[in-house]
Amino acid sequence: MLDHVMKEQAELASTTENLTRVCYLPHHAVKKERCVEIKWRIVSDASSSEGNCPSLNDIFEMGPNLLPEVLATLLCFRGYPVAVIGDIKQAFPQLSLDQKDRDLTSFR
């Protein structure tokens, strides 16, 4: 968690308890062991809900599916001799939220 704060991917929450719009983002740690090295990463679950409370995904506005079909994407690779790839392991934490929406993605 400290790594996310140091990279400015997360910020310390206000200690004020009278916030009107607060939603906590469920998360858990995942441990990955390779030889002698152990890495931990945080996995968020915005589709998790508890009791009669909606999940974070439930309260966000739904839009069209913008992901292309997997088959169509794979067929595009057949037309060219070289494919371009990228490392997006840190893509989600790099998204910036508007200041008024930051209380909706808090986690404890």
C-alpha distances in whole Angstrom, upper triangle without the diagonal:
4,5,5,7,9,10,11,10,8,10,10,13,16,18,21,22,25,23,25,23,20,18,15,14,14,11,11,10,12,14,16,19,21,24,22,19,16,13,10,9,8,11,12,16,17,21,20,22,23,27,29,26,25,22,20,22,26,25,25,28,29,31,32,31,30,30,33,34,33,37,38,35,36,40,39,38,41,43,41,41,38,35,32,28,25,21,19,16,14,16,15,12,15,17,17,18,21,20,22,20,17,17,18,14,13,10,10
4,5,5,6,9,10,10,9,10,10,13,16,18,21,23,26,24,27,25,22,21,18,17,17,15,15,13,16,16,18,20,22,25,23,19,17,14,12,11,11,15,16,19,21,24,24,26,27,31,32,29,29,25,23,26,29,28,27,31,32,33,35,34,33,32,35,37,36,39,40,37,38,42,41,40,43,44,43,42,39,36,33,29,26,22,20,18,15,18,17,13,15,18,18,19,22,21,23,22,18,19,20,17,15,13,13
4,5,5,6,9,8,9,11,12,16,19,21,24,25,28,26,28,26,23,22,19,18,18,15,15,13,15,16,17,19,20,23,21,17,15,12,11,10,10,14,15,19,21,24,24,27,28,32,33,30,29,26,24,25,29,29,27,30,31,32,33,32,31,30,33,35,33,37,37,34,35,39,38,36,40,41,39,39,35,32,29,26,22,19,17,14,12,15,15,11,13,16,17,19,21,21,24,22,19,20,21,18,16,15,15
4,6,5,6,5,5,8,10,13,17,19,22,23,26,23,25,23,20,19,17,15,16,14,14,13,15,17,18,21,22,25,24,20,18,14,12,10,10,12,13,17,18,21,22,24,26,30,31,27,26,23,21,22,25,25,24,26,28,28,30,29,28,27,30,32,31,35,35,32,34,37,36,35,39,40,38,38,34,31,28,25,21,18,16,13,10,13,12,8,10,13,13,15,18,18,20,18,15,17,17,14,13,12,14
4,5,5,6,5,6,8,11,14,16,19,21,24,22,24,22,19,19,17,16,17,16,17,16,18,20,21,24,25,28,26,23,21,18,15,14,13,15,16,19,20,24,24,26,27,31,32,28,27,24,22,24,27,26,25,28,29,30,32,31,30,30,33,35,35,38,39,36,37,40,39,38,42,43,41,41,38,34,31,28,24,21,19,17,14,16,14,11,12,14,14,15,17,16,19,18,14,16,17,14,13,13,13
4,5,8,8,9,11,14,17,19,22,25,27,25,28,26,23,23,21,19,21,19,19,18,20,21,22,24,25,27,26,22,20,17,16,15,15,18,18,22,23,27,27,29,31,34,35,32,31,28,25,27,30,29,28,30,32,33,34,33,32,31,34,37,36,39,39,36,38,41,39,38,42,43,41,41,37,34,30,27,24,21,19,17,14,16,16,12,13,15,15,17,19,19,22,21,17,19,21,18,17,16,17
4,5,8,10,12,16,19,21,24,26,28,26,28,25,23,23,21,19,21,18,19,18,20,21,21,24,24,27,26,22,21,17,16,14,14,17,17,21,22,25,26,29,31,34,35,32,30,27,24,25,29,28,26,28,30,30,31,30,29,28,31,33,32,36,36,33,34,37,36,35,38,39,37,37,33,30,27,24,20,17,16,14,11,13,13,9,9,12,13,15,18,18,21,20,17,19,20,17,17,17,18
4,5,7,10,13,16,19,21,23,25,22,25,22,20,20,19,17,20,18,20,19,21,23,24,26,28,30,29,25,23,20,18,16,15,17,17,20,20,24,25,27,29,33,33,30,28,25,22,23,27,26,24,26,28,28,30,29,28,28,31,33,33,37,36,33,35,38,36,36,40,40,38,39,35,32,28,26,22,19,17,16,12,13,13,9,9,11,10,12,14,14,17,16,13,16,17,15,14,15,17
4,7,10,13,16,19,21,23,24,22,23,21,18,18,16,14,16,15,17,16,18,20,21,24,26,29,28,24,22,18,16,14,12,14,13,17,17,21,21,24,26,30,30,27,25,22,19,20,23,23,21,23,24,25,27,26,25,24,28,30,30,33,33,30,32,35,34,33,37,38,36,37,33,30,27,24,20,17,15,13,10,10,9,5,6,8,8,10,13,14,16,15,12,14,15,12,12,13,15
4,7,9,13,15,18,19,21,18,20,18,16,15,13,12,14,13,15,16,18,20,22,25,27,30,29,25,23,19,17,14,12,14,13,16,16,20,20,22,24,27,28,24,23,20,17,19,22,21,20,23,25,26,28,27,26,26,30,32,32,36,36,33,35,38,37,36,40,41,40,40,37,33,30,27,23,21,18,16,13,14,11,8,10,10,10,10,13,12,15,13,10,12,13,10,9,10,12
4,6,9,12,15,17,19,16,19,17,15,15,14,14,16,16,18,18,21,23,25,28,30,33,31,28,25,22,19,17,15,17,16,19,18,22,22,24,25,28,29,25,24,22,19,21,24,23,21,24,27,28,30,30,29,30,33,36,35,39,39,37,38,42,40,40,44,45,43,44,40,37,33,31,27,24,21,20,16,17,15,12,13,13,12,11,13,11,14,13,9,11,13,11,9,10,12
4,7,9,12,14,16,15,18,16,14,15,13,14,16,16,18,19,22,24,26,29,31,34,32,29,26,23,20,18,16,18,17,20,19,23,23,24,24,27,28,25,24,22,20,23,25,23,23,26,29,30,33,33,32,33,36,38,38,42,42,40,42,45,44,43,47,48,47,47,44,40,37,34,30,27,25,23,19,20,18,15,16,17,15,14,16,13,15,15,11,11,14,12,9,10,10
4,6,9,11,13,11,14,13,11,12,11,13,15,16,18,20,23,25,28,31,34,36,35,32,29,26,22,20,18,19,17,19,18,22,21,22,22,25,25,22,22,20,18,21,23,21,21,24,27,29,32,32,32,33,36,39,39,43,43,40,42,46,45,44,48,49,48,49,45,42,39,36,32,29,26,25,21,22,19,16,18,18,16,14,15,12,13,13,9,8,11,10,7,9,9
4,5,8,10,9,13,13,11,13,13,16,18,19,22,23,27,29,32,35,37,40,38,35,32,29,26,24,21,23,20,22,21,25,24,24,24,26,26,23,23,22,20,23,25,23,23,26,29,31,34,34,35,36,39,42,42,46,46,44,46,49,48,48,51,52,51,52,49,45,42,39,36,33,30,28,25,25,23,20,21,20,18,16,16,13,13,14,11,9,13,13,10,12,12
4,6,9,10,13,14,12,14,14,17,19,20,22,24,27,30,33,35,38,41,39,36,33,30,27,25,23,24,22,23,23,26,24,24,24,26,26,23,24,23,22,25,26,24,25,28,31,34,37,37,37,38,42,44,44,48,49,46,48,52,51,51,54,55,54,55,52,48,45,42,39,36,33,31,28,28,25,23,24,24,22,20,19,16,16,17,14,12,15,15,12,13,12
4,6,7,10,12,11,14,15,18,20,22,24,26,30,33,36,39,41,44,42,39,36,33,30,28,25,26,24,25,24,26,25,24,24,25,25,22,23,23,21,25,26,23,24,27,31,33,37,37,38,39,43,45,45,49,49,47,50,53,52,52,56,57,56,57,53,50,47,44,40,38,35,33,30,30,27,25,26,25,23,20,19,16,15,16,14,11,15,16,13,15,14
4,6,9,11,10,13,13,17,19,21,24,26,30,32,36,39,42,44,43,40,36,34,30,28,25,26,23,24,22,25,23,22,21,22,22,19,21,21,20,24,24,22,23,26,30,32,36,37,37,39,42,44,45,49,49,47,50,53,52,52,56,57,56,57,54,51,48,45,41,39,35,34,31,31,28,25,27,26,24,21,21,18,16,17,15,12,14,16,13,14,14
4,6,9,10,13,15,18,21,23,26,29,32,35,38,42,44,47,46,43,40,37,33,31,28,28,25,25,23,25,24,23,22,23,22,19,21,21,20,24,24,21,23,25,29,32,35,36,37,39,43,45,46,49,49,48,50,53,52,53,57,58,57,58,55,52,49,46,43,40,37,35,33,32,29,27,28,27,24,21,20,17,15,16,15,12,14,16,15,17,17
4,6,7,10,12,16,19,21,24,27,30,34,36,40,43,46,44,41,38,35,31,29,25,25,22,23,20,23,22,21,20,22,21,18,19,19,17,21,21,18,19,22,25,28,32,33,34,35,39,41,42,46,46,44,47,50,49,49,53,54,53,55,52,48,45,42,39,37,34,32,29,29,25,24,25,23,21,18,16,14,11,12,12,8,11,13,12,14,15
4,6,10,13,16,19,22,25,28,32,35,38,41,44,47,46,43,40,37,33,30,27,26,23,22,20,22,21,19,19,20,19,16,16,17,16,19,19,15,17,19,23,26,30,31,32,34,38,40,41,45,45,43,46,49,48,49,52,53,53,55,52,48,45,43,40,38,34,33,30,29,26,25,26,24,21,18,16,14,11,12,12,9,10,14,13,16,17
4,7,10,13,16,19,23,26,29,32,35,38,41,44,44,40,37,34,30,27,24,23,19,19,16,18,18,17,17,19,17,14,14,14,12,15,15,12,13,16,20,22,26,27,28,30,34,36,37,41,41,40,42,45,44,45,49,49,49,51,48,44,42,39,36,34,31,30,27,26,22,21,23,20,18,15,14,12,9,9,10,6,7,10,10,13,15
4,7,10,13,16,19,22,25,29,31,35,38,41,40,37,33,30,27,24,20,20,16,16,14,16,16,15,15,17,16,13,13,12,11,14,15,12,14,17,20,23,26,27,28,30,33,35,36,40,40,39,41,44,43,44,47,48,48,50,47,43,40,37,34,32,29,27,25,24,20,19,21,19,18,14,14,13,11,9,9,5,5,8,7,10,12
4,6,9,13,16,19,22,26,29,32,35,38,38,35,31,28,24,21,18,17,13,13,10,13,12,11,12,15,14,10,10,9,7,11,12,10,12,15,18,21,24,24,26,27,31,32,33,37,37,36,38,41,41,41,45,46,46,47,44,40,38,35,32,30,26,25,23,22,18,18,20,18,17,14,15,14,13,10,9,7,4,6,6,8,10
4,6,9,13,16,19,22,25,29,32,35,34,31,28,25,21,18,14,14,10,10,9,12,11,11,11,14,15,12,11,10,8,12,14,13,14,18,20,23,25,25,26,27,31,32,32,36,37,35,37,40,40,40,44,45,45,46,43,39,37,34,31,28,25,23,21,21,17,16,19,18,17,15,17,16,15,12,10,8,7,6,5,5,7
4,6,10,13,16,19,22,26,29,32,32,28,25,22,18,15,11,10,7,7,6,9,9,10,12,15,16,13,12,9,7,10,13,13,13,17,18,21,23,23,24,24,27,29,29,33,34,32,34,37,37,37,40,42,41,42,39,36,33,30,27,25,21,19,18,18,14,13,17,15,16,14,16,16,16,13,11,10,8,5,6,5,8
4,7,11,13,17,20,23,26,30,29,27,23,20,17,14,10,9,6,5,7,9,7,9,10,14,16,13,12,9,9,12,14,15,15,19,20,23,25,24,25,25,28,29,29,32,34,32,33,37,37,37,40,42,42,43,40,36,34,30,28,25,22,19,19,19,15,15,19,18,19,18,20,20,20,17,15,14,12,9,9,7,8
4,7,10,13,16,20,23,26,26,23,19,16,13,10,7,5,4,6,8,11,9,12,13,17,19,17,16,13,12,14,17,18,18,21,22,24,26,24,25,25,28,29,28,32,33,31,32,36,36,35,39,41,40,41,38,34,32,28,26,23,20,17,16,17,14,14,17,17,19,18,21,21,22,18,16,16,14,11,10,7,9
4,7,10,13,16,20,23,23,20,16,14,10,8,6,6,7,8,12,13,12,14,15,19,22,19,19,16,16,17,20,21,21,25,25,27,29,27,28,26,29,30,29,32,34,32,33,36,37,36,39,41,41,41,38,34,32,29,26,23,20,17,17,18,16,15,19,20,21,21,25,25,25,22,20,19,18,15,14,10,10
4,7,10,13,16,19,19,16,12,10,6,6,5,6,9,11,15,17,15,18,19,23,25,23,23,19,19,20,23,25,24,28,28,30,31,29,29,27,30,31,29,33,35,32,33,36,36,35,38,41,40,40,36,33,31,27,25,21,19,16,16,18,16,15,19,20,22,23,26,26,27,24,22,21,20,17,16,13,12
4,7,10,13,16,16,14,10,8,6,5,6,7,10,12,16,18,17,20,21,25,27,25,25,21,21,22,25,26,26,29,29,30,31,28,29,27,29,29,27,31,33,30,30,34,34,33,36,38,37,37,34,31,29,25,23,20,18,15,16,18,17,16,20,21,24,25,28,29,30,27,24,24,23,20,19,16,16
4,7,10,13,13,11,7,6,5,7,9,11,14,16,20,21,20,24,25,28,31,29,28,25,25,25,28,30,30,33,32,33,34,31,31,29,31,32,29,32,34,32,32,35,36,34,37,39,38,37,34,32,30,26,24,20,20,16,17,20,19,19,22,24,27,28,31,32,33,30,27,28,27,23,22,19,19
4,7,10,11,8,6,5,6,8,11,12,16,18,22,23,23,26,28,31,34,32,31,27,27,27,30,32,31,34,33,34,34,31,31,29,31,31,28,31,33,30,29,33,34,32,34,37,36,35,32,29,28,24,22,19,18,15,17,20,20,19,22,25,27,29,33,33,35,32,29,30,29,25,25,22,22
4,7,7,6,5,6,9,12,15,16,20,22,26,27,26,30,31,34,37,35,34,31,31,31,34,36,35,38,37,38,38,35,35,32,34,33,31,33,35,33,32,35,36,33,36,39,37,36,33,31,29,26,24,21,21,18,20,23,23,23,25,28,31,32,36,37,39,36,33,34,33,29,28,25,25
4,6,5,6,8,11,14,17,19,23,25,28,29,29,33,34,38,40,38,37,34,33,33,36,38,37,40,39,39,39,36,35,32,34,33,30,33,35,32,31,34,35,32,34,37,35,34,31,29,28,24,23,20,21,18,20,23,24,24,26,29,32,34,38,39,41,38,35,36,35,31,31,28,28
4,6,8,11,14,17,21,22,26,28,32,33,33,36,37,41,43,42,41,37,37,37,40,42,41,43,43,43,43,40,39,36,37,37,34,36,38,35,34,37,37,35,37,39,38,36,33,31,30,27,26,23,24,21,24,27,28,27,30,33,35,38,41,42,44,41,38,39,39,35,34,31,31
4,7,10,13,17,20,22,26,29,32,34,33,36,37,41,44,42,41,38,37,37,41,42,41,44,44,44,44,41,40,38,39,39,36,39,41,38,36,40,40,37,40,42,40,38,35,34,32,29,27,24,25,22,24,27,28,27,29,32,35,37,41,41,43,41,38,38,38,34,33,30,30
4,7,10,13,17,19,23,26,29,31,30,34,35,39,41,39,38,35,34,34,38,39,38,41,40,41,41,38,37,35,36,37,34,36,38,35,34,38,38,35,38,40,38,37,33,31,30,26,24,21,22,19,20,24,24,23,26,29,31,33,37,37,40,37,34,35,35,31,30,27,27
4,7,10,14,16,20,22,26,28,27,30,31,35,37,35,35,31,31,31,34,36,35,38,38,38,39,36,35,33,35,35,33,36,37,34,34,38,38,35,38,40,39,37,34,32,30,26,24,21,21,17,19,22,22,21,24,27,29,31,34,35,37,34,31,32,31,28,27,24,23
4,7,10,13,17,19,23,25,24,28,29,33,35,33,32,28,27,28,31,33,32,34,34,35,35,33,32,30,32,33,30,33,35,32,32,35,35,33,36,38,37,36,32,30,28,24,21,18,18,14,15,18,19,17,20,23,25,27,31,31,33,30,28,28,28,24,23,21,21
4,7,10,13,16,20,22,21,24,26,29,32,29,28,25,24,25,28,29,29,32,32,33,33,31,31,29,31,32,30,33,35,32,32,36,35,34,37,39,38,37,34,31,28,25,22,18,17,14,14,17,17,15,19,21,23,25,28,28,30,27,24,25,25,21,20,17,17
4,7,10,13,16,19,18,22,23,27,29,27,25,22,21,21,25,26,25,28,28,29,30,27,27,25,28,29,27,30,32,29,29,33,33,31,35,37,35,35,32,29,26,23,20,16,15,11,11,14,13,12,15,17,20,21,25,25,27,24,21,22,21,18,17,15,15
4,7,10,13,15,15,18,20,24,26,23,22,18,17,18,21,22,22,25,25,26,28,26,26,24,27,28,27,30,32,29,30,34,33,32,36,38,37,37,33,30,28,24,21,18,15,12,11,14,12,11,14,16,18,19,22,23,24,21,18,19,18,14,14,11,12
4,7,10,12,12,15,18,21,23,21,19,16,15,15,18,20,19,22,22,24,25,23,23,21,24,25,24,28,29,27,28,31,31,31,34,36,35,36,33,29,27,23,21,18,15,12,12,13,11,11,15,16,18,18,22,23,24,20,18,19,17,13,14,11,13
4,6,9,9,12,15,19,20,17,16,12,11,12,15,16,16,19,19,21,22,21,21,20,24,25,24,28,29,27,28,32,32,32,35,37,36,37,34,30,28,25,22,19,16,14,13,14,10,11,14,14,16,16,19,20,21,17,15,15,13,10,11,9,12
4,5,6,9,12,16,17,15,13,9,9,9,12,14,14,17,17,19,21,19,20,20,23,24,23,27,28,27,28,32,32,32,35,37,37,38,35,31,29,26,24,22,18,16,16,16,13,14,17,16,18,17,20,21,21,18,16,16,14,11,12,11,13
4,6,8,12,15,15,12,10,6,5,6,9,10,10,13,14,16,18,17,19,19,22,23,24,27,28,27,29,32,32,32,35,37,37,39,36,32,30,27,25,23,19,18,17,16,13,14,17,15,17,15,18,19,19,15,14,14,11,9,11,11,14
4,6,10,13,13,11,9,5,6,5,7,10,11,14,13,16,18,17,19,19,22,22,23,26,28,27,28,31,32,32,35,37,38,39,37,33,31,28,27,25,21,20,20,19,16,17,20,18,20,19,21,22,21,18,18,17,14,12,15,14,17
4,7,10,12,10,8,5,8,8,10,12,13,17,17,20,21,20,22,22,25,26,26,29,31,30,31,35,35,35,38,40,41,42,40,36,34,31,29,27,24,22,22,21,18,19,22,21,22,21,23,24,23,19,18,17,14,13,14,13,15
4,7,8,6,6,4,8,9,9,11,13,17,17,20,23,22,25,25,28,28,29,32,34,33,35,38,38,39,42,44,44,45,43,39,38,35,33,31,27,25,25,24,21,22,25,23,24,22,24,24,23,19,19,17,14,14,15,14,15
4,6,6,7,8,11,13,12,14,17,20,20,24,26,26,28,29,32,32,33,36,37,37,38,41,42,42,45,47,48,49,46,43,41,38,36,34,30,28,28,28,24,24,28,26,27,24,26,26,24,21,21,19,16,16,16,15,15
4,6,8,10,13,15,14,15,18,21,22,26,28,28,31,31,34,34,35,38,40,39,41,43,44,45,48,50,50,52,50,46,44,41,39,37,34,32,32,31,27,28,31,29,30,27,29,29,26,24,24,21,18,19,19,18,19
4,6,9,13,14,12,13,17,19,20,24,26,27,30,30,33,34,35,38,39,39,41,43,44,45,48,50,50,52,50,46,45,42,40,38,35,33,32,32,28,29,31,29,29,27,28,28,25,22,23,21,18,19,19,19,20
4,7,9,12,10,10,14,16,18,22,24,25,27,28,32,32,33,37,38,37,39,42,42,43,46,48,48,50,48,44,42,39,37,35,32,30,29,28,25,25,28,26,26,23,24,24,21,19,19,17,14,15,16,16,17
4,7,8,6,7,10,13,14,18,21,21,24,25,28,29,30,33,34,34,36,38,39,40,43,44,45,47,44,41,39,36,34,33,29,28,27,26,22,23,26,23,23,21,22,22,20,17,18,16,13,14,15,16,18
4,5,5,7,9,12,13,17,19,19,21,22,26,26,27,31,32,31,33,36,36,37,40,42,42,44,41,37,36,33,31,29,25,24,23,22,19,20,22,20,21,18,20,21,19,16,16,15,11,11,13,13,16
4,5,5,6,10,12,15,18,18,19,20,24,25,26,30,31,30,32,35,34,35,39,40,40,42,39,35,33,31,28,27,23,22,21,19,16,17,19,17,17,15,16,17,16,12,13,12,8,8,11,12,15
4,6,5,8,9,12,14,14,16,17,21,22,23,26,27,26,29,31,31,32,35,37,37,39,37,33,31,29,27,25,22,21,20,19,15,17,19,16,17,15,17,19,18,14,15,15,11,11,14,15,18
4,6,8,8,12,15,15,18,19,23,24,25,28,29,29,31,33,34,35,38,39,40,42,40,36,34,32,30,29,25,25,24,22,19,21,23,20,20,18,19,21,19,16,17,16,13,13,16,17,20
4,6,9,12,16,17,19,21,24,26,27,31,31,30,33,35,35,37,40,41,41,43,41,37,35,33,31,30,26,26,25,23,19,20,22,19,19,16,17,18,16,13,15,14,10,12,15,17,20
4,6,9,13,14,16,18,21,23,25,28,28,28,30,33,32,34,37,38,38,40,38,34,32,30,28,27,23,23,22,20,16,18,19,16,16,13,14,16,14,11,13,14,10,11,15,17,20
4,7,10,12,14,17,20,22,24,27,27,27,30,32,31,33,36,37,37,40,38,34,32,30,29,28,25,25,24,21,18,20,21,17,17,15,16,18,16,13,16,17,13,15,18,21,24
4,7,9,11,14,17,19,21,24,24,24,27,29,28,30,33,34,35,37,35,32,30,29,27,27,24,24,24,21,18,21,22,18,19,17,18,21,19,16,19,20,16,17,21,22,26
4,7,8,11,14,16,19,22,21,21,24,26,25,28,30,31,32,35,33,29,28,27,26,26,23,24,24,20,18,21,21,18,19,18,19,22,21,18,21,22,19,19,23,25,28
4,6,9,11,13,16,19,18,18,21,23,22,25,27,28,29,32,30,27,26,25,25,25,22,24,24,21,19,23,23,20,21,20,22,25,24,21,24,25,22,22,26,27,31
4,6,8,10,13,15,15,15,18,20,19,22,24,25,26,29,27,24,23,22,22,22,20,21,22,19,18,21,21,19,21,21,23,26,26,23,24,26,23,22,26,27,30
4,6,9,12,15,13,13,16,18,17,19,22,23,23,26,24,21,20,19,19,20,17,20,20,17,16,20,19,17,19,20,22,25,25,23,24,26,23,23,26,27,31
4,7,8,12,11,10,13,15,15,16,19,20,21,23,22,18,18,17,17,18,16,18,19,16,16,19,19,18,21,21,24,27,28,24,25,28,25,23,27,28,31
4,6,9,7,7,10,12,11,14,16,17,18,21,20,17,17,16,17,19,17,20,21,18,19,23,22,21,24,25,27,31,31,28,29,31,29,27,31,31,35
4,6,5,6,9,10,11,13,15,17,18,21,20,17,18,18,19,21,19,21,23,21,21,25,25,24,27,28,30,34,34,31,32,34,31,29,32,33,36
4,6,5,6,9,10,11,13,15,17,19,18,15,16,15,17,19,18,20,22,20,21,24,25,24,27,29,32,35,35,32,33,35,32,30,33,33,36
4,5,5,6,9,10,11,14,16,18,18,15,17,17,19,21,21,23,26,23,24,28,28,28,31,32,35,38,39,36,36,38,35,33,36,36,39
4,5,5,6,9,10,12,14,17,17,14,16,17,19,21,21,24,26,23,24,28,28,27,30,32,34,38,38,35,36,38,35,34,37,37,40
4,5,5,7,9,11,12,15,14,11,12,13,15,18,18,20,22,20,22,25,25,24,28,30,32,36,37,34,34,36,34,32,35,35,38
4,5,5,7,10,11,13,13,10,13,13,16,18,19,21,24,22,24,27,27,27,30,32,35,38,39,36,37,39,36,34,37,37,40
4,5,5,7,10,12,13,12,14,16,19,21,22,24,27,25,27,30,30,30,33,35,38,41,42,39,39,42,39,37,40,40,43
4,5,6,8,11,11,10,12,14,17,20,20,23,26,24,26,29,28,28,31,33,36,39,40,38,38,41,38,36,39,40,43
4,5,6,8,8,7,10,11,15,18,19,22,25,23,25,28,28,28,31,34,37,40,41,38,39,41,39,37,40,40,43
4,6,8,9,9,13,15,18,21,23,26,28,27,29,32,32,32,35,37,40,44,45,42,42,45,43,40,43,43,46
4,7,9,10,13,16,19,23,24,27,29,28,30,33,32,32,35,38,40,44,45,43,43,46,44,41,44,45,48
4,6,7,10,13,17,21,22,25,28,26,29,32,31,31,34,37,40,43,45,42,42,45,43,41,44,44,47
4,7,10,13,17,20,23,25,28,27,30,33,31,32,36,38,41,44,46,44,44,47,45,42,45,45,47
4,7,10,13,17,19,22,24,23,27,29,28,29,32,35,38,41,43,41,40,43,42,39,41,41,44
4,6,10,14,16,19,21,20,23,26,24,26,29,32,35,38,40,37,37,40,38,35,38,38,41
4,7,11,13,16,18,17,20,22,21,22,26,29,32,35,37,34,34,37,35,33,35,35,38
4,7,9,12,15,14,17,19,19,20,23,26,30,32,35,32,31,34,33,30,32,32,35
4,6,9,11,11,14,16,15,17,20,23,27,29,32,29,28,31,30,27,29,29,31
4,6,8,8,12,13,13,15,19,22,25,28,30,27,26,29,28,25,26,26,28
4,5,5,8,10,10,12,16,18,22,24,27,24,23,25,24,21,23,23,25
4,6,8,9,10,12,16,19,22,24,26,24,22,24,23,20,21,20,23
4,6,6,7,9,13,16,19,21,23,21,19,21,21,17,19,18,21
4,6,5,7,11,14,17,19,22,19,18,21,19,16,18,19,22
4,5,6,9,11,15,17,19,16,15,17,16,13,15,15,19
4,6,8,10,14,15,18,15,13,16,15,12,13,14,17
4,6,10,13,15,18,15,14,17,17,14,16,17,20
4,7,10,13,15,13,12,15,14,12,15,16,20
4,7,9,12,10,9,13,13,12,14,16,19
4,6,8,6,6,10,10,9,12,15,18
4,6,5,7,10,11,11,13,17,20
4,6,6,8,10,11,12,16,19
4,6,7,9,11,12,16,19
4,6,6,8,10,14,17
4,5,6,7,11,14
4,6,6,9,12
4,6,9,12
4,7,10
4,7
4
